[in-house]
Amino acid sequence: MIRIEHLKYLEILLENEAKIGRLRDAACAVVTKAGTEYEFYLGKAQRSTIYRIFSMTKPFVAAGIYLLLERGEIALTQKLSEFYPFFRNPTVWTDHKICPAHREVRLMDLMHMVSGIAYPGDGTYSGEYMQKKISALTQAYEGGNEVDSESVLRAFADTPLIFQPGEQWHYGASADILGSVIEKVSRMDLAEFFGRELLEPLNMKNSGFWVAKDSRPNLADIYTRNTGALEKIDRDLERKLKLRDPCKRPPFLAGGSGLYSTLSDYAQFVRMLLGKGEYKGRRVLGKSSIMGMASAALREEQRKSIYFDGLEGYSYGNLMRHLTSVPVSGGIGTAGEFGWDGLLGNDFFVSIEEGVGFIFMQQIAEGADYTLRRKMRQIVYGALER
């Protein structure tokens, strides 16, 4: 049971953030498996507002992988090279030189971000190496040349790993590669697979890898705090954020960051997770698949290498964070909660034990305000009644 009257504190909190110039056009929702119990829209935000959700795309890839698992089409212990042979014989950047890896990358390494695969431009040697290759592909595409998914994957494969597979945790392009594995196995591109297997069954009509032209006015503005007060981003910042034409199909369907969605659409995905794979009486994913997605997967030595702010008390697995120690997290909550966020500060979490989920949407270039995020989370947990 949820005390709806207690959730008014969310409105108070967000409106106060807006008054001091910290927030604009944000939205949030509290969800159970029965539906959306509460939602609030700030400023110009409304139910039709479309947000760039960036890494909140990753849980859809995790769901897609589990769909293939429960159909017997893949096993997480399989090597990545079984699907894309050019990932065979990986190398590692170690001791200021490139050396052969001890073993190949497996699907489970990708699912738990222990593959050693970098993100372009992430500050590591491998990330900068990868960025040069991706920048060359981007220039080729902008120059009118054809760039396909395999070109991007080969850029990933040609880049040395940051560390030996399975050795540490590092946030990289693993989800993008898993998206391509889904394409290979399903014989569908990721837009078609997501549409057929997830978006359509969940009635997520305003979500996808691009925005319909007649829906472009619904796309949320992006703001920056660079000047102290919130202002719309300029062209330079657009380029730094690597924003693309939202109405144009991208050459690479990025499973790690490519989706657009609305608050109400994403609430349907959360509702399915809370229903342990069931949505409005229809089975979308198996119960065991959802419980797998809801599980942390890192060994202790891997967990110690997590370097993100806001993940104190959390482990990681299946492309999401997992709350393992409430006291260490610095707030109130329930162990077993899981979720993830996006580049511009969007966030969601789900507690199957408590039967509640929460989604927050914002579009701010500097990303998450972790203090605000903790405050919202505490309000949601404070509204629970047993």
Secondary structure as a PSIPRED ss2 file (coil, helix, strand):
# PSIPRED VFORMAT (PSIPRED V4.0)

   1 M C   1.000  0.000  0.000
   2 I E   0.000  0.000  1.000
   3 R C   1.000  0.000  0.000
   4 I H   0.000  1.000  0.000
   5 E H   0.000  1.000  0.000
   6 H H   0.000  1.000  0.000
   7 L H   0.000  1.000  0.000
   8 K H   0.000  1.000  0.000
   9 Y H   0.000  1.000  0.000
  10 L H   0.000  1.000  0.000
  11 E H   0.000  1.000  0.000
  12 I H   0.000  1.000  0.000
  13 L H   0.000  1.000  0.000
  14 L H   0.000  1.000  0.000
  15 E H   0.000  1.000  0.000
  16 N H   0.000  1.000  0.000
  17 E H   0.000  1.000  0.000
  18 A H   0.000  1.000  0.000
  19 K H   0.000  1.000  0.000
  20 I C   1.000  0.000  0.000
  21 G C   1.000  0.000  0.000
  22 R C   1.000  0.000  0.000
  23 L C   1.000  0.000  0.000
  24 R C   1.000  0.000  0.000
  25 D C   1.000  0.000  0.000
  26 A C   1.000  0.000  0.000
  27 A E   0.000  0.000  1.000
  28 C E   0.000  0.000  1.000
  29 A E   0.000  0.000  1.000
  30 V E   0.000  0.000  1.000
  31 V E   0.000  0.000  1.000
  32 T E   0.000  0.000  1.000
  33 K C   1.000  0.000  0.000
  34 A C   1.000  0.000  0.000
  35 G E   0.000  0.000  1.000
  36 T E   0.000  0.000  1.000
  37 E E   0.000  0.000  1.000
  38 Y E   0.000  0.000  1.000
  39 E E   0.000  0.000  1.000
  40 F E   0.000  0.000  1.000
  41 Y E   0.000  0.000  1.000
  42 L C   1.000  0.000  0.000
  43 G C   1.000  0.000  0.000
  44 K C   1.000  0.000  0.000
  45 A C   1.000  0.000  0.000
  46 Q C   1.000  0.000  0.000
  47 R C   1.000  0.000  0.000
  48 S C   1.000  0.000  0.000
  49 T C   1.000  0.000  0.000
  50 I E   0.000  0.000  1.000
  51 Y E   0.000  0.000  1.000
  52 R E   0.000  0.000  1.000
  53 I C   1.000  0.000  0.000
  54 F H   0.000  1.000  0.000
  55 S H   0.000  1.000  0.000
  56 M H   0.000  1.000  0.000
  57 T H   0.000  1.000  0.000
  58 K H   0.000  1.000  0.000
  59 P H   0.000  1.000  0.000
  60 F H   0.000  1.000  0.000
  61 V H   0.000  1.000  0.000
  62 A H   0.000  1.000  0.000
  63 A H   0.000  1.000  0.000
  64 G H   0.000  1.000  0.000
  65 I H   0.000  1.000  0.000
  66 Y H   0.000  1.000  0.000
  67 L H   0.000  1.000  0.000
  68 L H   0.000  1.000  0.000
  69 L H   0.000  1.000  0.000
  70 E H   0.000  1.000  0.000
  71 R C   1.000  0.000  0.000
  72 G C   1.000  0.000  0.000
  73 E C   1.000  0.000  0.000
  74 I C   1.000  0.000  0.000
  75 A C   1.000  0.000  0.000
  76 L C   1.000  0.000  0.000
  77 T C   1.000  0.000  0.000
  78 Q C   1.000  0.000  0.000
  79 K E   0.000  0.000  1.000
  80 L H   0.000  1.000  0.000
  81 S H   0.000  1.000  0.000
  82 E H   0.000  1.000  0.000
  83 F C   1.000  0.000  0.000
  84 Y C   1.000  0.000  0.000
  85 P H   0.000  1.000  0.000
  86 F H   0.000  1.000  0.000
  87 F H   0.000  1.000  0.000
  88 R C   1.000  0.000  0.000
  89 N C   1.000  0.000  0.000
  90 P C   1.000  0.000  0.000
  91 T E   0.000  0.000  1.000
  92 V E   0.000  0.000  1.000
  93 W E   0.000  0.000  1.000
  94 T E   0.000  0.000  1.000
  95 D C   1.000  0.000  0.000
  96 H C   1.000  0.000  0.000
  97 K E   0.000  0.000  1.000
  98 I E   0.000  0.000  1.000
  99 C E   0.000  0.000  1.000
 100 P E   0.000  0.000  1.000
 101 A C   1.000  0.000  0.000
 102 H C   1.000  0.000  0.000
 103 R C   1.000  0.000  0.000
 104 E C   1.000  0.000  0.000
 105 V C   1.000  0.000  0.000
 106 R E   0.000  0.000  1.000
 107 L H   0.000  1.000  0.000
 108 M H   0.000  1.000  0.000
 109 D H   0.000  1.000  0.000
 110 L H   0.000  1.000  0.000
 111 M H   0.000  1.000  0.000
 112 H C   1.000  0.000  0.000
 113 M C   1.000  0.000  0.000
 114 V C   1.000  0.000  0.000
 115 S C   1.000  0.000  0.000
 116 G C   1.000  0.000  0.000
 117 I C   1.000  0.000  0.000
 118 A C   1.000  0.000  0.000
 119 Y C   1.000  0.000  0.000
 120 P C   1.000  0.000  0.000
 121 G C   1.000  0.000  0.000
 122 D C   1.000  0.000  0.000
 123 G C   1.000  0.000  0.000
 124 T C   1.000  0.000  0.000
 125 Y H   0.000  1.000  0.000
 126 S H   0.000  1.000  0.000
 127 G H   0.000  1.000  0.000
 128 E H   0.000  1.000  0.000
 129 Y H   0.000  1.000  0.000
 130 M H   0.000  1.000  0.000
 131 Q H   0.000  1.000  0.000
 132 K H   0.000  1.000  0.000
 133 K H   0.000  1.000  0.000
 134 I H   0.000  1.000  0.000
 135 S H   0.000  1.000  0.000
 136 A H   0.000  1.000  0.000
 137 L H   0.000  1.000  0.000
 138 T H   0.000  1.000  0.000
 139 Q H   0.000  1.000  0.000
 140 A H   0.000  1.000  0.000
 141 Y H   0.000  1.000  0.000
 142 E H   0.000  1.000  0.000
 143 G C   1.000  0.000  0.000
 144 G C   1.000  0.000  0.000
 145 N C   1.000  0.000  0.000
 146 E C   1.000  0.000  0.000
 147 V C   1.000  0.000  0.000
 148 D C   1.000  0.000  0.000
 149 S H   0.000  1.000  0.000
 150 E H   0.000  1.000  0.000
 151 S H   0.000  1.000  0.000
 152 V H   0.000  1.000  0.000
 153 L H   0.000  1.000  0.000
 154 R H   0.000  1.000  0.000
 155 A H   0.000  1.000  0.000
 156 F H   0.000  1.000  0.000
 157 A H   0.000  1.000  0.000
 158 D H   0.000  1.000  0.000
 159 T C   1.000  0.000  0.000
 160 P C   1.000  0.000  0.000
 161 L E   0.000  0.000  1.000
 162 I C   1.000  0.000  0.000
 163 F C   1.000  0.000  0.000
 164 Q C   1.000  0.000  0.000
 165 P C   1.000  0.000  0.000
 166 G C   1.000  0.000  0.000
 167 E C   1.000  0.000  0.000
 168 Q C   1.000  0.000  0.000
 169 W C   1.000  0.000  0.000
 170 H C   1.000  0.000  0.000
 171 Y C   1.000  0.000  0.000
 172 G C   1.000  0.000  0.000
 173 A C   1.000  0.000  0.000
 174 S H   0.000  1.000  0.000
 175 A H   0.000  1.000  0.000
 176 D H   0.000  1.000  0.000
 177 I H   0.000  1.000  0.000
 178 L H   0.000  1.000  0.000
 179 G H   0.000  1.000  0.000
 180 S H   0.000  1.000  0.000
 181 V H   0.000  1.000  0.000
 182 I H   0.000  1.000  0.000
 183 E H   0.000  1.000  0.000
 184 K H   0.000  1.000  0.000
 185 V H   0.000  1.000  0.000
 186 S H   0.000  1.000  0.000
 187 R C   1.000  0.000  0.000
 188 M C   1.000  0.000  0.000
 189 D C   1.000  0.000  0.000
 190 L H   0.000  1.000  0.000
 191 A H   0.000  1.000  0.000
 192 E H   0.000  1.000  0.000
 193 F H   0.000  1.000  0.000
 194 F H   0.000  1.000  0.000
 195 G H   0.000  1.000  0.000
 196 R H   0.000  1.000  0.000
 197 E H   0.000  1.000  0.000
 198 L H   0.000  1.000  0.000
 199 L H   0.000  1.000  0.000
 200 E C   1.000  0.000  0.000
 201 P C   1.000  0.000  0.000
 202 L C   1.000  0.000  0.000
 203 N C   1.000  0.000  0.000
 204 M C   1.000  0.000  0.000
 205 K C   1.000  0.000  0.000
 206 N C   1.000  0.000  0.000
 207 S C   1.000  0.000  0.000
 208 G E   0.000  0.000  1.000
 209 F C   1.000  0.000  0.000
 210 W C   1.000  0.000  0.000
 211 V C   1.000  0.000  0.000
 212 A C   1.000  0.000  0.000
 213 K H   0.000  1.000  0.000
 214 D H   0.000  1.000  0.000
 215 S H   0.000  1.000  0.000
 216 R H   0.000  1.000  0.000
 217 P H   0.000  1.000  0.000
 218 N H   0.000  1.000  0.000
 219 L E   0.000  0.000  1.000
 220 A C   1.000  0.000  0.000
 221 D C   1.000  0.000  0.000
 222 I C   1.000  0.000  0.000
 223 Y E   0.000  0.000  1.000
 224 T E   0.000  0.000  1.000
 225 R C   1.000  0.000  0.000
 226 N C   1.000  0.000  0.000
 227 T C   1.000  0.000  0.000
 228 G C   1.000  0.000  0.000
 229 A C   1.000  0.000  0.000
 230 L C   1.000  0.000  0.000
 231 E E   0.000  0.000  1.000
 232 K E   0.000  0.000  1.000
 233 I C   1.000  0.000  0.000
 234 D C   1.000  0.000  0.000
 235 R H   0.000  1.000  0.000
 236 D H   0.000  1.000  0.000
 237 L H   0.000  1.000  0.000
 238 E H   0.000  1.000  0.000
 239 R H   0.000  1.000  0.000
 240 K H   0.000  1.000  0.000
 241 L C   1.000  0.000  0.000
 242 K C   1.000  0.000  0.000
 243 L C   1.000  0.000  0.000
 244 R C   1.000  0.000  0.000
 245 D C   1.000  0.000  0.000
 246 P C   1.000  0.000  0.000
 247 C C   1.000  0.000  0.000
 248 K C   1.000  0.000  0.000
 249 R C   1.000  0.000  0.000
 250 P C   1.000  0.000  0.000
 251 P C   1.000  0.000  0.000
 252 F C   1.000  0.000  0.000
 253 L C   1.000  0.000  0.000
 254 A C   1.000  0.000  0.000
 255 G C   1.000  0.000  0.000
 256 G C   1.000  0.000  0.000
 257 S C   1.000  0.000  0.000
 258 G C   1.000  0.000  0.000
 259 L C   1.000  0.000  0.000
 260 Y E   0.000  0.000  1.000
 261 S E   0.000  0.000  1.000
 262 T C   1.000  0.000  0.000
 263 L H   0.000  1.000  0.000
 264 S H   0.000  1.000  0.000
 265 D H   0.000  1.000  0.000
 266 Y H   0.000  1.000  0.000
 267 A H   0.000  1.000  0.000
 268 Q H   0.000  1.000  0.000
 269 F H   0.000  1.000  0.000
 270 V H   0.000  1.000  0.000
 271 R H   0.000  1.000  0.000
 272 M H   0.000  1.000  0.000
 273 L H   0.000  1.000  0.000
 274 L H   0.000  1.000  0.000
 275 G C   1.000  0.000  0.000
 276 K C   1.000  0.000  0.000
 277 G C   1.000  0.000  0.000
 278 E E   0.000  0.000  1.000
 279 Y E   0.000  0.000  1.000
 280 K C   1.000  0.000  0.000
 281 G C   1.000  0.000  0.000
 282 R E   0.000  0.000  1.000
 283 R E   0.000  0.000  1.000
 284 V C   1.000  0.000  0.000
 285 L C   1.000  0.000  0.000
 286 G C   1.000  0.000  0.000
 287 K H   0.000  1.000  0.000
 288 S H   0.000  1.000  0.000
 289 S H   0.000  1.000  0.000
 290 I H   0.000  1.000  0.000
 291 M H   0.000  1.000  0.000
 292 G H   0.000  1.000  0.000
 293 M H   0.000  1.000  0.000
 294 A C   1.000  0.000  0.000
 295 S C   1.000  0.000  0.000
 296 A C   1.000  0.000  0.000
 297 A C   1.000  0.000  0.000
 298 L C   1.000  0.000  0.000
 299 R C   1.000  0.000  0.000
 300 E H   0.000  1.000  0.000
 301 E H   0.000  1.000  0.000
 302 Q H   0.000  1.000  0.000
 303 R H   0.000  1.000  0.000
 304 K C   1.000  0.000  0.000
 305 S C   1.000  0.000  0.000
 306 I C   1.000  0.000  0.000
 307 Y C   1.000  0.000  0.000
 308 F C   1.000  0.000  0.000
 309 D C   1.000  0.000  0.000
 310 G C   1.000  0.000  0.000
 311 L C   1.000  0.000  0.000
 312 E C   1.000  0.000  0.000
 313 G C   1.000  0.000  0.000
 314 Y E   0.000  0.000  1.000
 315 S E   0.000  0.000  1.000
 316 Y E   0.000  0.000  1.000
 317 G E   0.000  0.000  1.000
 318 N C   1.000  0.000  0.000
 319 L C   1.000  0.000  0.000
 320 M E   0.000  0.000  1.000
 321 R E   0.000  0.000  1.000
 322 H E   0.000  0.000  1.000
 323 L E   0.000  0.000  1.000
 324 T C   1.000  0.000  0.000
 325 S C   1.000  0.000  0.000
 326 V H   0.000  1.000  0.000
 327 P H   0.000  1.000  0.000
 328 V H   0.000  1.000  0.000
 329 S H   0.000  1.000  0.000
 330 G C   1.000  0.000  0.000
 331 G C   1.000  0.000  0.000
 332 I C   1.000  0.000  0.000
 333 G C   1.000  0.000  0.000
 334 T C   1.000  0.000  0.000
 335 A C   1.000  0.000  0.000
 336 G C   1.000  0.000  0.000
 337 E C   1.000  0.000  0.000
 338 F E   0.000  0.000  1.000
 339 G E   0.000  0.000  1.000
 340 W E   0.000  0.000  1.000
 341 D E   0.000  0.000  1.000
 342 G C   1.000  0.000  0.000
 343 L C   1.000  0.000  0.000
 344 L C   1.000  0.000  0.000
 345 G C   1.000  0.000  0.000
 346 N C   1.000  0.000  0.000
 347 D E   0.000  0.000  1.000
 348 F E   0.000  0.000  1.000
 349 F E   0.000  0.000  1.000
 350 V E   0.000  0.000  1.000
 351 S E   0.000  0.000  1.000
 352 I C   1.000  0.000  0.000
 353 E C   1.000  0.000  0.000
 354 E C   1.000  0.000  0.000
 355 G C   1.000  0.000  0.000
 356 V E   0.000  0.000  1.000
 357 G E   0.000  0.000  1.000
 358 F E   0.000  0.000  1.000
 359 I E   0.000  0.000  1.000
 360 F E   0.000  0.000  1.000
 361 M E   0.000  0.000  1.000
 362 Q C   1.000  0.000  0.000
 363 Q C   1.000  0.000  0.000
 364 I E   0.000  0.000  1.000
 365 A C   1.000  0.000  0.000
 366 E C   1.000  0.000  0.000
 367 G C   1.000  0.000  0.000
 368 A C   1.000  0.000  0.000
 369 D C   1.000  0.000  0.000
 370 Y H   0.000  1.000  0.000
 371 T H   0.000  1.000  0.000
 372 L H   0.000  1.000  0.000
 373 R H   0.000  1.000  0.000
 374 R H   0.000  1.000  0.000
 375 K H   0.000  1.000  0.000
 376 M H   0.000  1.000  0.000
 377 R H   0.000  1.000  0.000
 378 Q H   0.000  1.000  0.000
 379 I H   0.000  1.000  0.000
 380 V H   0.000  1.000  0.000
 381 Y H   0.000  1.000  0.000
 382 G H   0.000  1.000  0.000
 383 A C   1.000  0.000  0.000
 384 L E   0.000  0.000  1.000
 385 E C   1.000  0.000  0.000
 386 R C   1.000  0.000  0.000
